Amino acid sequence: MEGKKSVLELLHSDYSVRTLLATEAFWLENKQTLKGNFDLHLCSPQELEAVSSFKTNNSVLAVTEIKNISIPKHLKGLTLVLDSIKDPGNLGTLIRVADWYGVENIIASKDTVDLYTPKVLQASMGSFLRVKVSYTALEDYLKNISLPVYLAQPNGENVHDFSFEKNCLVLLGSESHGVHVPLISSVKKRIGIPSYGRTESLNVAVSAAVICDNYRRTNSHPMLG
């Protein structure tokens, strides 16, 4: 993880940080509030930029252990299910959208881009620390789940009038290919986002945001504070 904001969130999460590369200025500013048993290496801004993937990184870089995340036995609220999302920016944004709307779990197909790809982490803006992303064989998983599965599809029921069950899954595929045909047999209903213009499709993360917003509008009040 790179950058002041993201690394500070990481250091206050349940991830185990192994190594911290930081400028002296960052360390002096934050050392009183940081927790964790990590190796600290102070370096100059120039040295930090030399090993960073950012164009500019003049504060801190952290190396952390990867967590193996399993699917909870009992899913609550809205869960996003992703089929073959290959673009790291899209996955990172989907995680950020989920975090905004209080979606705790994302379940992804095994061919979806890896959560720990640097571009995914960067696009999530730290939200991966709060949203659990797990990978599984979706066809087998969806066949054996008792919760309703809704498919996001252009010709589905109007999302603005859609009646969501409190505990449910929303299945999203790639913008260009949709979802794999074997998954459709597990779908209970289809959700569509009406178009008022001429573009042919919506980005998958934008679609997820619209669906999450309508789910929250009918199922809960926004968090305060």
CYANA upper distance limits for C-alpha pairs under 8 A (distance plus 0.5 A):
  1 MET  CA      6 SER  CA      7.16
  1 MET  CA      7 VAL  CA      6.47
  1 MET  CA     10 LEU  CA      8.38
  1 MET  CA     61 LEU  CA      6.31
  1 MET  CA     62 ALA  CA      5.70
  1 MET  CA     63 VAL  CA      7.05
  1 MET  CA     64 THR  CA      8.41
  1 MET  CA    118 PRO  CA      8.31
  1 MET  CA    121 LEU  CA      7.97
  1 MET  CA    122 GLN  CA      8.38
  2 GLU  CA      6 SER  CA      6.97
  2 GLU  CA      7 VAL  CA      6.62
  2 GLU  CA     52 SER  CA      7.90
  2 GLU  CA     54 PHE  CA      8.11
  2 GLU  CA     57 ASN  CA      7.88
  2 GLU  CA     60 VAL  CA      6.71
  2 GLU  CA     61 LEU  CA      5.01
  2 GLU  CA     62 ALA  CA      6.92
  3 GLY  CA      7 VAL  CA      6.54
  3 GLY  CA     57 ASN  CA      6.68
  3 GLY  CA     58 ASN  CA      8.41
  3 GLY  CA     59 SER  CA      6.94
  3 GLY  CA     60 VAL  CA      6.17
  3 GLY  CA     61 LEU  CA      6.92
  4 LYS  CA      8 LEU  CA      6.56
  4 LYS  CA     59 SER  CA      6.56
  4 LYS  CA     60 VAL  CA      6.47
  5 LYS  CA      9 GLU  CA      6.88
  6 SER  CA     10 LEU  CA      6.69
  6 SER  CA    125 MET  CA      7.06
  6 SER  CA    126 GLY  CA      5.92
  7 VAL  CA     11 LEU  CA      6.60
  7 VAL  CA     60 VAL  CA      7.68
  7 VAL  CA     61 LEU  CA      7.41
  7 VAL  CA     62 ALA  CA      6.93
  8 LEU  CA     12 HIS  CA      6.95
  8 LEU  CA     34 LEU  CA      8.39
  9 GLU  CA     13 SER  CA      6.83
  9 GLU  CA    126 GLY  CA      7.22
  9 GLU  CA    129 LEU  CA      8.44
 10 LEU  CA     14 ASP  CA      8.35
 10 LEU  CA     15 TYR  CA      7.21
 10 LEU  CA     17 VAL  CA      8.41
 10 LEU  CA    126 GLY  CA      7.91
 10 LEU  CA    129 LEU  CA      7.56
 11 LEU  CA     15 TYR  CA      7.95
 11 LEU  CA     17 VAL  CA      7.45
 11 LEU  CA     34 LEU  CA      7.01
 11 LEU  CA     35 LYS  CA      7.00
 11 LEU  CA     36 GLY  CA      7.60
 12 HIS  CA     34 LEU  CA      7.71
 12 HIS  CA     35 LYS  CA      7.44
 13 SER  CA    129 LEU  CA      7.25
 15 TYR  CA     64 THR  CA      7.33
 15 TYR  CA     65 GLU  CA      7.37
 15 TYR  CA     66 ILE  CA      8.39
 15 TYR  CA     67 LYS  CA      7.94
 15 TYR  CA    129 LEU  CA      8.38
 16 SER  CA     36 GLY  CA      7.88
 16 SER  CA     64 THR  CA      6.13
 16 SER  CA     65 GLU  CA      6.13
 17 VAL  CA     36 GLY  CA      7.36
 17 VAL  CA     37 ASN  CA      7.87
 17 VAL  CA     38 PHE  CA      6.40
 17 VAL  CA     62 ALA  CA      7.35
 17 VAL  CA     63 VAL  CA      6.43
 17 VAL  CA     64 THR  CA      4.59
 17 VAL  CA     65 GLU  CA      6.87
 18 ARG  CA     37 ASN  CA      7.80
 18 ARG  CA     38 PHE  CA      5.23
 18 ARG  CA     39 ASP  CA      6.71
 18 ARG  CA     62 ALA  CA      8.10
 18 ARG  CA     63 VAL  CA      6.15
 18 ARG  CA     64 THR  CA      5.71
 18 ARG  CA     65 GLU  CA      7.38
 19 THR  CA     38 PHE  CA      5.69
 19 THR  CA     39 ASP  CA      5.14
 19 THR  CA     40 LEU  CA      6.53
 19 THR  CA     41 HIS  CA      8.21
 19 THR  CA     62 ALA  CA      6.24
 19 THR  CA     63 VAL  CA      5.58
 19 THR  CA     64 THR  CA      7.48
 20 LEU  CA     38 PHE  CA      7.20
 20 LEU  CA     39 ASP  CA      6.57
 20 LEU  CA     40 LEU  CA      5.39
 20 LEU  CA     41 HIS  CA      6.66
 20 LEU  CA     60 VAL  CA      7.67
 20 LEU  CA     61 LEU  CA      6.45
 20 LEU  CA     62 ALA  CA      5.08
 20 LEU  CA     63 VAL  CA      6.99
 21 LEU  CA     40 LEU  CA      6.67
 21 LEU  CA     41 HIS  CA      5.42
 21 LEU  CA     42 LEU  CA      6.44
 21 LEU  CA     43 CYS  CA      7.27
 21 LEU  CA     48 LEU  CA      7.76
 21 LEU  CA     60 VAL  CA      6.11
 21 LEU  CA     61 LEU  CA      5.59
 21 LEU  CA     62 ALA  CA      6.71
 22 ALA  CA     26 PHE  CA      6.77
 22 ALA  CA     27 TRP  CA      6.93
 22 ALA  CA     40 LEU  CA      7.99
 22 ALA  CA     41 HIS  CA      6.90
 22 ALA  CA     42 LEU  CA      5.58
 22 ALA  CA     43 CYS  CA      6.48
 22 ALA  CA     44 SER  CA      8.45
 22 ALA  CA     48 LEU  CA      7.97
 22 ALA  CA     59 SER  CA      6.27
 22 ALA  CA     60 VAL  CA      4.74
 22 ALA  CA     61 LEU  CA      6.87
 23 THR  CA     27 TRP  CA      6.89
 23 THR  CA     42 LEU  CA      5.92
 23 THR  CA     43 CYS  CA      5.67
 23 THR  CA     44 SER  CA      6.10
 23 THR  CA     45 PRO  CA      6.73
 23 THR  CA     48 LEU  CA      8.29
 23 THR  CA     58 ASN  CA      7.63
 23 THR  CA     59 SER  CA      5.90
 23 THR  CA     60 VAL  CA      6.91
 24 GLU  CA     28 LEU  CA      6.58
 24 GLU  CA     42 LEU  CA      6.48
 24 GLU  CA     43 CYS  CA      7.55
 24 GLU  CA     44 SER  CA      8.12
 25 ALA  CA     29 GLU  CA      6.70
 25 ALA  CA     59 SER  CA      8.05
 26 PHE  CA     30 ASN  CA      6.68
 26 PHE  CA     59 SER  CA      6.17
 26 PHE  CA     60 VAL  CA      7.52
 27 TRP  CA     31 LYS  CA      5.78
 30 ASN  CA     34 LEU  CA      6.95
 43 CYS  CA     47 GLU  CA      6.58
 43 CYS  CA     48 LEU  CA      7.02
 44 SER  CA     48 LEU  CA      6.81
 45 PRO  CA     49 GLU  CA      6.68
 45 PRO  CA     57 ASN  CA      7.70
 45 PRO  CA     58 ASN  CA      5.11
 45 PRO  CA     59 SER  CA      7.26
 46 GLN  CA     50 ALA  CA      6.81
 46 GLN  CA     58 ASN  CA      7.94
 47 GLU  CA     51 VAL  CA      7.43
 48 LEU  CA     52 SER  CA      6.66
 48 LEU  CA     57 ASN  CA      7.16
 48 LEU  CA     58 ASN  CA      7.07
 48 LEU  CA     59 SER  CA      8.15
 48 LEU  CA     60 VAL  CA      7.82
 48 LEU  CA     61 LEU  CA      8.11
 49 GLU  CA     53 SER  CA      8.29
 49 GLU  CA     54 PHE  CA      7.83
 49 GLU  CA     55 LYS  CA      7.91
 49 GLU  CA     56 THR  CA      6.71
 49 GLU  CA     57 ASN  CA      5.90
 49 GLU  CA     58 ASN  CA      7.14
 52 SER  CA     56 THR  CA      8.44
 52 SER  CA     57 ASN  CA      7.21
 52 SER  CA     61 LEU  CA      8.03
 66 ILE  CA    116 TYR  CA      8.29
 69 ILE  CA    132 LYS  CA      7.26
 69 ILE  CA    133 VAL  CA      7.19
 69 ILE  CA    134 SER  CA      5.94
 70 SER  CA    134 SER  CA      6.18
 70 SER  CA    135 TYR  CA      8.28
 71 ILE  CA    107 ILE  CA      7.83
 71 ILE  CA    134 SER  CA      6.44
 75 LEU  CA     79 THR  CA      7.84
 75 LEU  CA    105 ASN  CA      8.40
 75 LEU  CA    167 ASN  CA      7.74
 76 LYS  CA    166 LYS  CA      8.46
 76 LYS  CA    167 ASN  CA      5.89
 76 LYS  CA    168 CYS  CA      8.23
 77 GLY  CA    103 VAL  CA      7.84
 77 GLY  CA    166 LYS  CA      6.07
 77 GLY  CA    167 ASN  CA      4.81
 77 GLY  CA    168 CYS  CA      6.86
 78 LEU  CA    103 VAL  CA      6.51
 78 LEU  CA    104 GLU  CA      8.46
 78 LEU  CA    166 LYS  CA      7.62
 78 LEU  CA    167 ASN  CA      6.25
 78 LEU  CA    168 CYS  CA      5.74
 78 LEU  CA    169 LEU  CA      6.33
 78 LEU  CA    170 VAL  CA      7.90
 78 LEU  CA    212 CYS  CA      8.47
 78 LEU  CA    215 TYR  CA      8.33
 79 THR  CA    103 VAL  CA      6.81
 79 THR  CA    104 GLU  CA      7.65
 79 THR  CA    105 ASN  CA      5.94
 79 THR  CA    106 ILE  CA      6.37
 79 THR  CA    107 ILE  CA      7.98
 79 THR  CA    167 ASN  CA      8.47
 79 THR  CA    168 CYS  CA      6.85
 79 THR  CA    169 LEU  CA      5.23
 79 THR  CA    170 VAL  CA      6.85
 80 LEU  CA     98 ALA  CA      8.47
 80 LEU  CA    103 VAL  CA      8.25
 80 LEU  CA    105 ASN  CA      7.26
 80 LEU  CA    106 ILE  CA      5.36
 80 LEU  CA    107 ILE  CA      6.80
 80 LEU  CA    169 LEU  CA      6.28
 80 LEU  CA    170 VAL  CA      5.57
 80 LEU  CA    171 LEU  CA      6.74
 80 LEU  CA    172 LEU  CA      7.96
 81 VAL  CA    106 ILE  CA      6.32
 81 VAL  CA    107 ILE  CA      5.24
 81 VAL  CA    108 ALA  CA      6.18
 81 VAL  CA    109 SER  CA      8.49
 81 VAL  CA    169 LEU  CA      7.06
 81 VAL  CA    170 VAL  CA      6.31
 81 VAL  CA    171 LEU  CA      5.11
 81 VAL  CA    172 LEU  CA      6.63
 82 LEU  CA    106 ILE  CA      7.88
 82 LEU  CA    107 ILE  CA      6.73
 82 LEU  CA    108 ALA  CA      5.09
 82 LEU  CA    109 SER  CA      6.74
 82 LEU  CA    112 THR  CA      7.93
 82 LEU  CA    171 LEU  CA      6.49
 82 LEU  CA    172 LEU  CA      5.61
 82 LEU  CA    173 GLY  CA      6.50
 83 ASP  CA    108 ALA  CA      6.59
 83 ASP  CA    109 SER  CA      5.66
 83 ASP  CA    111 ASP  CA      8.29
 83 ASP  CA    112 THR  CA      7.10
 83 ASP  CA    138 LEU  CA      8.24
 83 ASP  CA    171 LEU  CA      7.87
 83 ASP  CA    172 LEU  CA      6.69
 83 ASP  CA    173 GLY  CA      5.33
 83 ASP  CA    174 SER  CA      7.50
 83 ASP  CA    179 VAL  CA      6.40
 83 ASP  CA    180 HIS  CA      7.96
 84 SER  CA    108 ALA  CA      8.22
 84 SER  CA    109 SER  CA      6.59
 84 SER  CA    110 LYS  CA      8.25
 84 SER  CA    111 ASP  CA      5.98
 84 SER  CA    112 THR  CA      5.04
 84 SER  CA    113 VAL  CA      8.17
 84 SER  CA    173 GLY  CA      6.88
 84 SER  CA    174 SER  CA      6.85
 84 SER  CA    179 VAL  CA      8.05
 85 ILE  CA     90 ASN  CA      7.90
 85 ILE  CA     91 LEU  CA      7.27
 85 ILE  CA    111 ASP  CA      8.12
 85 ILE  CA    112 THR  CA      5.25
 85 ILE  CA    113 VAL  CA      6.78
 85 ILE  CA    173 GLY  CA      7.16
 85 ILE  CA    174 SER  CA      6.05
 86 LYS  CA     90 ASN  CA      8.41
 86 LYS  CA     91 LEU  CA      8.30
 86 LYS  CA    111 ASP  CA      8.07
 86 LYS  CA    112 THR  CA      5.90
 86 LYS  CA    113 VAL  CA      5.45
 86 LYS  CA    174 SER  CA      8.32
 87 ASP  CA     91 LEU  CA      7.01
 87 ASP  CA    113 VAL  CA      7.24
 88 PRO  CA     92 GLY  CA      6.61
 88 PRO  CA    113 VAL  CA      6.69
 88 PRO  CA    114 ASP  CA      8.41
 88 PRO  CA    117 THR  CA      7.67
 88 PRO  CA    119 LYS  CA      6.19
 88 PRO  CA    120 VAL  CA      5.21
 88 PRO  CA    123 ALA  CA      8.29
 89 GLY  CA     93 THR  CA      6.61
 89 GLY  CA    119 LYS  CA      6.76
 89 GLY  CA    120 VAL  CA      6.19
 89 GLY  CA    123 ALA  CA      6.14
 90 ASN  CA     94 LEU  CA      6.54
 90 ASN  CA    120 VAL  CA      8.33
 90 ASN  CA    123 ALA  CA      8.45
 90 ASN  CA    204 VAL  CA      7.65
 90 ASN  CA    205 ALA  CA      6.54
 91 LEU  CA     95 ILE  CA      6.75
 91 LEU  CA    113 VAL  CA      7.92
 91 LEU  CA    115 LEU  CA      8.24
 91 LEU  CA    120 VAL  CA      6.62
 91 LEU  CA    123 ALA  CA      8.37
 91 LEU  CA    124 SER  CA      8.29
 91 LEU  CA    205 ALA  CA      8.17
 92 GLY  CA     96 ARG  CA      6.85
 92 GLY  CA    115 LEU  CA      8.45
 92 GLY  CA    119 LYS  CA      7.94
 92 GLY  CA    120 VAL  CA      4.88
 92 GLY  CA    121 LEU  CA      6.67
 92 GLY  CA    122 GLN  CA      7.60
 92 GLY  CA    123 ALA  CA      4.95
 92 GLY  CA    124 SER  CA      4.60
 92 GLY  CA    125 MET  CA      8.28
 92 GLY  CA    128 PHE  CA      8.47
 93 THR  CA     97 VAL  CA      6.59
 93 THR  CA    120 VAL  CA      8.45
 93 THR  CA    123 ALA  CA      6.18
 93 THR  CA    124 SER  CA      5.98
 93 THR  CA    205 ALA  CA      6.68
 94 LEU  CA     98 ALA  CA      6.61
 94 LEU  CA    124 SER  CA      8.13
 94 LEU  CA    204 VAL  CA      8.45
 94 LEU  CA    205 ALA  CA      5.57
 94 LEU  CA    208 ALA  CA      7.60
 94 LEU  CA    209 ALA  CA      8.50
 95 ILE  CA     99 ASP  CA      6.70
 95 ILE  CA    106 ILE  CA      8.26
 95 ILE  CA    124 SER  CA      6.26
 95 ILE  CA    127 SER  CA      6.68
 95 ILE  CA    128 PHE  CA      6.78
 95 ILE  CA    131 VAL  CA      7.13
 96 ARG  CA    100 TRP  CA      6.77
 96 ARG  CA    123 ALA  CA      8.25
 96 ARG  CA    124 SER  CA      5.49
 96 ARG  CA    125 MET  CA      7.41
 96 ARG  CA    126 GLY  CA      8.44
 96 ARG  CA    127 SER  CA      5.77
 96 ARG  CA    128 PHE  CA      8.00
 97 VAL  CA    101 TYR  CA      6.89
 97 VAL  CA    205 ALA  CA      7.87
 97 VAL  CA    208 ALA  CA      7.94
 97 VAL  CA    209 ALA  CA      6.48
 98 ALA  CA    102 GLY  CA      6.54
 98 ALA  CA    103 VAL  CA      5.22
 98 ALA  CA    104 GLU  CA      7.60
 98 ALA  CA    131 VAL  CA      7.58
 98 ALA  CA    209 ALA  CA      8.38
 98 ALA  CA    212 CYS  CA      8.26
 99 ASP  CA    103 VAL  CA      6.34
 99 ASP  CA    104 GLU  CA      7.62
 99 ASP  CA    127 SER  CA      6.40
 99 ASP  CA    130 ARG  CA      7.38
 99 ASP  CA    131 VAL  CA      6.65
101 TYR  CA    212 CYS  CA      6.99
101 TYR  CA    213 ASP  CA      7.68
101 TYR  CA    216 ARG  CA      7.84
103 VAL  CA    131 VAL  CA      7.58
104 GLU  CA    130 ARG  CA      7.71
104 GLU  CA    131 VAL  CA      5.50
104 GLU  CA    132 LYS  CA      6.66
105 ASN  CA    131 VAL  CA      6.23
105 ASN  CA    132 LYS  CA      5.35
105 ASN  CA    133 VAL  CA      6.58
105 ASN  CA    134 SER  CA      8.37
106 ILE  CA    131 VAL  CA      7.68
106 ILE  CA    132 LYS  CA      6.62
106 ILE  CA    133 VAL  CA      5.27
106 ILE  CA    134 SER  CA      6.94
107 ILE  CA    133 VAL  CA      6.38
107 ILE  CA    134 SER  CA      5.56
107 ILE  CA    135 TYR  CA      6.34
107 ILE  CA    136 THR  CA      7.72
108 ALA  CA    112 THR  CA      6.68
108 ALA  CA    133 VAL  CA      7.64
108 ALA  CA    134 SER  CA      6.59
108 ALA  CA    135 TYR  CA      5.27
108 ALA  CA    136 THR  CA      6.89
108 ALA  CA    138 LEU  CA      7.90
109 SER  CA    135 TYR  CA      6.10
109 SER  CA    136 THR  CA      5.98
109 SER  CA    137 ALA  CA      6.33
109 SER  CA    138 LEU  CA      6.10
110 LYS  CA    135 TYR  CA      5.96
110 LYS  CA    136 THR  CA      6.07
110 LYS  CA    137 ALA  CA      6.66
110 LYS  CA    138 LEU  CA      8.47
113 VAL  CA    117 THR  CA      8.07
114 ASP  CA    120 VAL  CA      8.33
115 LEU  CA    120 VAL  CA      6.60
115 LEU  CA    121 LEU  CA      7.56
115 LEU  CA    133 VAL  CA      7.78
116 TYR  CA    120 VAL  CA      7.09
116 TYR  CA    121 LEU  CA      6.80
117 THR  CA    121 LEU  CA      6.98
118 PRO  CA    122 GLN  CA      6.66
119 LYS  CA    123 ALA  CA      6.55
120 VAL  CA    124 SER  CA      6.63
121 LEU  CA    125 MET  CA      7.20
121 LEU  CA    126 GLY  CA      7.42
121 LEU  CA    128 PHE  CA      7.49
122 GLN  CA    126 GLY  CA      7.95
124 SER  CA    128 PHE  CA      6.64
126 GLY  CA    130 ARG  CA      8.46
127 SER  CA    131 VAL  CA      6.76
128 PHE  CA    132 LYS  CA      7.43
128 PHE  CA    133 VAL  CA      8.15
136 THR  CA    141 TYR  CA      7.77
137 ALA  CA    141 TYR  CA      6.77
138 LEU  CA    142 LEU  CA      6.36
138 LEU  CA    183 LEU  CA      7.80
139 GLU  CA    143 LYS  CA      6.80
139 GLU  CA    182 PRO  CA      7.07
139 GLU  CA    183 LEU  CA      5.94
140 ASP  CA    144 ASN  CA      7.15
141 TYR  CA    145 ILE  CA      7.03
142 LEU  CA    149 VAL  CA      8.41
142 LEU  CA    183 LEU  CA      7.93
142 LEU  CA    186 SER  CA      6.54
143 LYS  CA    186 SER  CA      6.35
147 LEU  CA    167 ASN  CA      7.22
147 LEU  CA    168 CYS  CA      6.02
147 LEU  CA    169 LEU  CA      7.52
148 PRO  CA    165 GLU  CA      8.18
148 PRO  CA    167 ASN  CA      8.26
148 PRO  CA    168 CYS  CA      5.72
148 PRO  CA    169 LEU  CA      6.77
148 PRO  CA    187 VAL  CA      7.85
148 PRO  CA    188 LYS  CA      6.45
149 VAL  CA    168 CYS  CA      6.67
149 VAL  CA    169 LEU  CA      5.27
149 VAL  CA    170 VAL  CA      6.32
149 VAL  CA    171 LEU  CA      7.31
149 VAL  CA    186 SER  CA      7.23
149 VAL  CA    187 VAL  CA      5.48
149 VAL  CA    188 LYS  CA      5.97
149 VAL  CA    189 LYS  CA      7.50
150 TYR  CA    168 CYS  CA      8.09
150 TYR  CA    169 LEU  CA      6.59
150 TYR  CA    170 VAL  CA      5.25
150 TYR  CA    171 LEU  CA      6.47
150 TYR  CA    187 VAL  CA      6.18
150 TYR  CA    188 LYS  CA      6.34
150 TYR  CA    189 LYS  CA      5.48
150 TYR  CA    190 ARG  CA      5.85
150 TYR  CA    191 ILE  CA      7.07
151 LEU  CA    170 VAL  CA      6.31
151 LEU  CA    171 LEU  CA      5.28
151 LEU  CA    172 LEU  CA      6.98
151 LEU  CA    184 ILE  CA      8.38
151 LEU  CA    187 VAL  CA      6.71
151 LEU  CA    188 LYS  CA      8.37
151 LEU  CA    189 LYS  CA      6.90
151 LEU  CA    190 ARG  CA      5.09
151 LEU  CA    191 ILE  CA      6.42
152 ALA  CA    156 GLY  CA      7.63
152 ALA  CA    170 VAL  CA      7.32
152 ALA  CA    171 LEU  CA      6.59
152 ALA  CA    172 LEU  CA      6.11
152 ALA  CA    173 GLY  CA      8.39
152 ALA  CA    190 ARG  CA      6.35
152 ALA  CA    191 ILE  CA      5.31
152 ALA  CA    192 GLY  CA      6.53
152 ALA  CA    207 SER  CA      8.43
153 GLN  CA    178 GLY  CA      8.50
153 GLN  CA    190 ARG  CA      6.67
153 GLN  CA    191 ILE  CA      6.27
153 GLN  CA    192 GLY  CA      5.68
153 GLN  CA    193 ILE  CA      8.30
154 PRO  CA    191 ILE  CA      7.87
154 PRO  CA    192 GLY  CA      5.10
154 PRO  CA    193 ILE  CA      6.62
154 PRO  CA    194 PRO  CA      7.91
154 PRO  CA    201 SER  CA      8.45
155 ASN  CA    190 ARG  CA      8.28
155 ASN  CA    191 ILE  CA      8.04
155 ASN  CA    192 GLY  CA      5.96
156 GLY  CA    189 LYS  CA      8.22
156 GLY  CA    190 ARG  CA      4.99
156 GLY  CA    191 ILE  CA      4.80
156 GLY  CA    192 GLY  CA      4.51
156 GLY  CA    193 ILE  CA      8.18
157 GLU  CA    161 ASP  CA      8.18
157 GLU  CA    162 PHE  CA      7.04
157 GLU  CA    189 LYS  CA      8.45
157 GLU  CA    190 ARG  CA      6.50
157 GLU  CA    191 ILE  CA      5.33
157 GLU  CA    192 GLY  CA      5.68
158 ASN  CA    162 PHE  CA      6.56
158 ASN  CA    191 ILE  CA      6.76
158 ASN  CA    192 GLY  CA      5.59
158 ASN  CA    193 ILE  CA      6.44
158 ASN  CA    194 PRO  CA      6.90
159 VAL  CA    191 ILE  CA      6.18
159 VAL  CA    192 GLY  CA      6.12
159 VAL  CA    193 ILE  CA      6.14
159 VAL  CA    194 PRO  CA      8.25
159 VAL  CA    211 ILE  CA      7.22
159 VAL  CA    214 ASN  CA      7.35
160 HIS  CA    193 ILE  CA      8.36
160 HIS  CA    214 ASN  CA      6.99
162 PHE  CA    191 ILE  CA      7.85
163 SER  CA    218 THR  CA      8.37
164 PHE  CA    168 CYS  CA      7.96
164 PHE  CA    215 TYR  CA      6.90
164 PHE  CA    218 THR  CA      8.08
164 PHE  CA    219 ASN  CA      8.30
166 LYS  CA    219 ASN  CA      6.94
172 LEU  CA    178 GLY  CA      7.85
172 LEU  CA    179 VAL  CA      7.38
172 LEU  CA    204 VAL  CA      7.63
172 LEU  CA    208 ALA  CA      8.21
173 GLY  CA    177 HIS  CA      7.52
173 GLY  CA    178 GLY  CA      4.86
173 GLY  CA    179 VAL  CA      5.01
173 GLY  CA    180 HIS  CA      8.48
173 GLY  CA    204 VAL  CA      7.79
174 SER  CA    178 GLY  CA      5.45
174 SER  CA    179 VAL  CA      7.39
174 SER  CA    204 VAL  CA      6.96
175 GLU  CA    201 SER  CA      7.50
175 GLU  CA    202 LEU  CA      7.50
175 GLU  CA    203 ASN  CA      6.57
175 GLU  CA    204 VAL  CA      6.39
179 VAL  CA    183 LEU  CA      7.57
179 VAL  CA    184 ILE  CA      8.26
180 HIS  CA    184 ILE  CA      7.92
181 VAL  CA    185 SER  CA      8.42
183 LEU  CA    187 VAL  CA      7.80
193 ILE  CA    207 SER  CA      8.02
193 ILE  CA    210 VAL  CA      8.29
202 LEU  CA    206 VAL  CA      6.95
202 LEU  CA    207 SER  CA      6.64
203 ASN  CA    207 SER  CA      6.75
204 VAL  CA    208 ALA  CA      6.66
205 ALA  CA    209 ALA  CA      6.75
206 VAL  CA    210 VAL  CA      6.88
207 SER  CA    211 ILE  CA      6.77
208 ALA  CA    212 CYS  CA      6.47
209 ALA  CA    213 ASP  CA      6.51
210 VAL  CA    214 ASN  CA      6.87
211 ILE  CA    215 TYR  CA      6.65
212 CYS  CA    216 ARG  CA      6.66
213 ASP  CA    217 ARG  CA      6.63
214 ASN  CA    218 THR  CA      6.98
215 TYR  CA    219 ASN  CA      6.49
216 ARG  CA    220 SER  CA      5.74
216 ARG  CA    221 HIS  CA      7.36
216 ARG  CA    222 PRO  CA      8.01
217 ARG  CA    221 HIS  CA      7.62
